[in-house]
Each structure stands twice: as structure tokens, then as C-alpha cells.
Amino acid sequence: MEKFYTRFTILTILVILLGSAFSSCEKIEDLASFDITYANPDLTFNLDSMAYQPKSETILYQKTLSINLDSIINKHELDGVENAKFETVLLKIESPDNVNFNWLTSGRVTVSSLDLSETEIASTPSIPNNSRSIEFILTNKEILSTIKGDSFTLKLYGNVSPPIPVKTLQLVLESKIKMKVMPL
């Protein structure tokens, strides 16, 4: 009978150790994962003041972009990308120097792809007076499924309150995406 209890105790200990070893592997994988930041190209564009009349929200700019996730995975010797979210979205006036965003009342930024509808990733419900740059408030929405295809579209929407103070206004939209990556 004593042998039975000894064997039972040893088997129980082995089962507990094996169970914790498998759950520890998942914990180790979580601990080994890390974030990388991918800076999208700066998007410089012009607004023609004559194109904007008082109305509701309008598309100020849109651009199709692509991220080669395979090259990021290979460059960093990774197993894959687990998730992705925008880390920053910033709109700045490039020129002229004497203009601010007093003509813009609010804005938002979306991403979409051929297979997926638009997802709002950032917004600014109000613009500070005399501001020359706008740091958008992020929604922290997961966008990996949107950016992992061949391309995705980034759109900037805004509520314009004319007049725009100059005939042509040059703007720059900057953005970065944070991705959680898994090592090999």
C-alpha cells in the first residue's frame, strides 16, 4: 500500500510539473515578445482654399500605403506579428509660416483595405486656437488585419470652416504604427 501512495505522489508531482511547464512556455513566449514602431512615410499634400465650401465633414486627403510585414519579420528574425495599432498621428502645417488651423473645427483619420471597411484610428473633436500642429487622439483599435494585405488606405477627414486664409496650404500627415512581434 505504501508503494501505491509513493507512485501516486510521484505521478501527481509529474503531472503538476508538466502542466506548469506548458503554461510557463506560454508565459515565456509572452515575455519574449516585444514592440517595434514602424514610421509610415510622411504624407505631404496641398489644400486649395477654393475647393472647400462651408459644409459638413469632407475628405481632406487620402493615400494608399503598404507595409511589407514579411520584410519586418525577416529583418528582425521573428516568428510573426501579433497585433498592430497606431501609436501617433500628427498633422502639421508645412507652409506658409504665418497660418494656423483656425479654419479647421475637427478631424479624424481612418484606415481601410480592399476587403475591410473603414476603421477610425484617431480623431480630434476640437482644435486649439492658433495651433500649427494637431496631435490626434488615438482609438487604440487593432488594425493588423487591415495593414497585412497588399495595401491599405489612410484617409484624413476634416470639418472646414472657410475661408482657408491662403490660396494653397501645404500640410504634412505623420503617423507611426506599433506592432507586437514574436521572436522565433
N, C-alpha and C positions, 0 to 999 in steps of 0.2 A: 504494500500500500504506500509506503514511503517513497518507493521508486516512481509510482504513478504521480504523486504530488510534485516530485522533483522534475519529472519530464513535463508535467503540465505547467509548472512555473517557468521552466526554460522556454517552452513553446510560447507562452504568454509574453515573456520578455522579448523573444524574437519577433513576434507579431507587432508589438508596440514599437520596437526599433525600426522594423521595416516600414511601418506606417509613418513614423516621424521622418524617416529618411526620404520617402517620396514627397511628403509635404514640404520638407526642407529644400528639396530640389526646386520646387516652385518658388519658394521664398528666395533662394539664391538667384534664380533667374530674374525675379523682380528687382532684387538688389543690384544685379549686374546691368540691368537696363539703364539707359541714360538719355538725356535730352540733347538734341542738336538744334541749332537755329539755322534756317535757310532764308537768306535775304532775297526776295524777289527783285528783279531789275526795277530801278526807279522808272516810273512812268511819267514822262514829261509830255504835256499837252497844252494846247491853246484853247481859250474860250473866246468866241467872238461875241461882243456885247450885243450886237444886233440880233443874234439868234435867240435871245431869251426875253420873252414877254411875261408879264405877271400871270402866273398860273400855278397849279399845284406841282407836286414833285415831278422832276424831269431827269433823264439820264444826262449827266454832265460828261461822262467818259466811260468807255468800255474797252477792254483789251483781252485778247486771248493769249494765255500763257501756258507754259508746260514746265513740269518738273520731272527730270529723269530720275525717278526713285531708284532704279536699278544701279545707276552710277553712284548714287549716295551709298547704297548698300555695299557695293563693291569697294568703293574708296575707303570706307570705314571698317571693312571686313565684318559685315553684320549678317544676322540671320533674317532680319526684316524690320519693317516699320510697324509699330503697334498702333499709334494714333497720331493725329496732327491737328493743330489748332493755330489760328492766327495769334501771334504774340504782340505785334504792333501794327497799327495802320495810322499813317500820318499824311496829312495834306498840307502843302506849303505853297505860298505864293513865291514864284521864282523871280518874276519881273512884271511890271516895274516896281521899284523900291518903295514908292510912295502910296501904295494901295494896300488895303486890308480886306478882311472878309465881312465887312458890314453889309454887303449886298447878299449874303447867304444866311438864311434863317435856320436851316438844319440840314443834315446829310446822313447818308447811310451807305454801306458798302456790302455787296453781295458776291457770292461765287456760285457758279453753276457749271455743269458739263452737259454733253450731249444726252446722256442717259438720266441725269438728275436735274431736278428743278432748282431754282434759285434758293440759296440759303443766306440769310442775313448774318454777316460775321462781325459787323461793327456799326455803330451809329453815334450821332451827336445830336441830341434833341435841341440844343441851343449853341450858339456861337458867341464866345466872349467878345465884347466890343473892342474894336481896333486890333484884333488878332491877325497875325500874318501866318499862323500855322494852327492846325487843328489836330489834336490827338484824339482819335475816335475811341469810344468806349466799346470794348470787345464783348461779344456774346459768349465766348468760350465754347462755341459749337464745334463738334467733331467734324472734320472735313476730309479725312483720308480718302473716303470713297469718291469724293468729288475730284481730288487732285491726282489720283493714281492712274487715271486714264491717259490718253494721248495729250489732251489739253483741257483747260478749264477757262472760263470767262470771269473776269473780275469787273464788276460794274460799280461806278460811283454815281449815286443819286443825290440830288440836292433840291432844296426849295429856294429858288432865286427871287430876290426882291429887287427888281430893277430900279434904277439903272445900275449896270456894272460901270464903275467910274472911268474906265478906259476902253478904247475900241477893242484891243486884243490884250488878253491877260494870260500869262504863262504860269501854269501850275505844275507841281510835282506830287505824285502819289507814291509814297514809300510804304512797304509792308514787309513783314517777316513772319515766317511760319515756324512754330516749334513742333518738332517731331520726337516722339519717344521711340527709341530704336533698341533692338535686341541684339546682343553680341552672339557670335557663333558659339 
